[in-house]
């Protein structure tokens, strides 16, 4: 069988050798690597330039004092071309293409000249290597640009010395250094060895490009793995095979917190193809290893078939008894009351409400939902006695290494994790329970195993996007201006002290920070069902409630929705002031105006057809959307078009950026229309796509028109911020078209279909 690693997913032998070289570098302690050492480490593929950049100013100073260069990420230029290492997990968000493009832009490389490989996992060398929260681009932006600029500067110096000309007379473009006066040019490859002998430039001397100098950014690029993906090459975790590998499944209690009392292990061991079956007690950490029964077999089919025959008696003494029905009834009773905890308060809301010309109260709700990535959870693990090697499509490889080390009693240097491309994540793969399960099963079986979850496992043992409830009360003056705003957020807590992951709400929640009289309180209901970050955590659902209610207020005041939002935003400023990562009201107004303009806001519409608008700020991104929707007499809707306007800083890859926005719109529509899981007696009721009807392609909006505001702000990611505005935009359009006000998701529960 083939031994599949991130590098061997390519048929290019050179890439495999490069991967081995970067692996060698990554396994060397930072203090042990000098520039000369880096040069020697690349000798196997031909002497050339390897450039790195420091993790921080502190490590840069330490490296300078020791006359060494502490590596973080690498560019390699040698006889076989330019190679750029991508250090973050690729989970379908296009980061394996975008991050190397950032380096290549500052390097002034021709993109066809660049080979891209996945970095080995070593945060001491590469810096943080997780992917989540749409942070990969903003957290890597400056460092990657400096890496490209440093390599370019060294190549220019090498050319200047070779031609005996001033560096000021040289320019770079398309992987070449150019001397226009003498009509000479040299490729980066031809200069690499000379450049490698030069000192690393001080990062303070590096000249980074301005927006008008970009040559690569703002164009369309296909993903670096696209050919392998569409031709079915073994890139994903579920494709991994290693010599002598067995196949495993793991059965856990359907109610969180249950443990194994007994199981028909002898019968399972007697089934065809089954090698072993045993109980694992777990380590008491939900996100690591829950108690359960492991089955190890000669094939995935044999393991899955044996799992169907497994009979387990569960001890549910301490297991979850959560009930969505009971929690919802409790929340409706609590809604009109003040929340237990005050999150933010400004002015005198009671007085403002008493003096208001009009008031409105509304209750919004949304359900629990799983992540449901197309590729179910999986990990391949090979326990070797005093060490373990893992192949995992995780979003947080560093956490996976530390969790497995702790679970097996190993030092972290004895845990090797190979980062594998993931078939979707959406936040689910931030949690490494399948990694820990595979590690524990391999250690017990004393053999390499591939653990694969069934779809039912994936749906019923998720870390769910929590449901939630919002009670709103607001007041308008005689001119329809918002003068009082009160929100009571009802969420869940596992410990009675903090909200569950993805179930919190900040004091800066729109529009509280913009109003003179506002109050936001919170009540937490007890919950044992595991929750976790889901695409645009918190924002994905809160936006539906808050931005739909804002539209209700605009209607109540007889105001145009665009005008009403712009009035709330006021003058351009950061909120809070001096925080460049916070909401900027000017940028918010800009995307609202752009979306409205591109959608033809205010134009006449046929009966039963209307435009709906929403705006939301999340993940440092300002996004507005306008949905064009029609509603027929049977409450069936058609979403004809969605316009997206986003201000997210420079666009690196237009194709990738548009893809993220379009995917967010479709995902958002699918979620608001159909998706939910019920929880009763601690059990998730839905188990497969027959019960969890994801939107079909024929129901997707035929037109999703995406527009980006040119910006010099540090770029943010786009995997998440385009998601939250979709649901309220569609809900507001439904009201304008039909008079039906939607205050609960999914809409199918309200008799609305698509």
Buried (B, 14 or more C-beta within 10 A) or exposed (E): EEEBBBBBBBEBEBBBBBBBBBBEBBEBEBEEBBBEBBBEBBEEBEBBBBBBBBBEEEBBEBBBEEEBBBBBBBBBBBEBBBBBBBBBBBBBBBBBBBBBBBBBBBBBBBBEBBBBBBBBBBBBBBBBBBBBBBBBBBBBBBBBBBBBBBBBBBBBBBBBBBBEBEEEEBEBEBBBBBBEEEEBBBBBBBBBBBBBBBEBBEBEEBEEBEEEEBBBBBBEBEBBBEEBBEEEBBBBBBBBBBEEBBBBBBBBBBBBBBBBEEBBBEBBBEBEBBBBBBBBEBBEEBBBBBBBBBBBBBEBEBBBBBBEEBEBEBBBEEBBBBBBEEBBEBBBEBBEEEBEEEBBBBBBBEEBBEEBBBBBEBBBBBBBBBBBBEBBBBBBBBBEEEBBBBBBBBBBBBBBBBBBBBBBEBEEEBBBBBBBBBBBBBBBBBBBBBBBBBBBBBBBBEBBBBBBBBBBBBBBBBBBBBBBBBBBBBBBBEEBBBBBBBBBBBBBBBEEEEBBBBBBBEBBBBBBBBBEBBBBBBBBBEBBBBBBBBBBBBBBBBBBBBBBBBBBBBBBBEBBBBEBBBBBBEEEBBBEEEEEEBBBBBBBBBBBBBBBBBBBBEEEBEEBBBBBBBBBBBBBBBBBBBBBBBBEEEBEBBBBBBBBBBBBBBBBBBBBBBBBBBBBBBBBBBBBBBBBBBBBEBBBBBBEEEEBBBBEEEBBBEEBBBBBBEBEBBBBBBBBBBBBBBBBBBBBBBBBBBEBBBBBBBBBEBEBBB
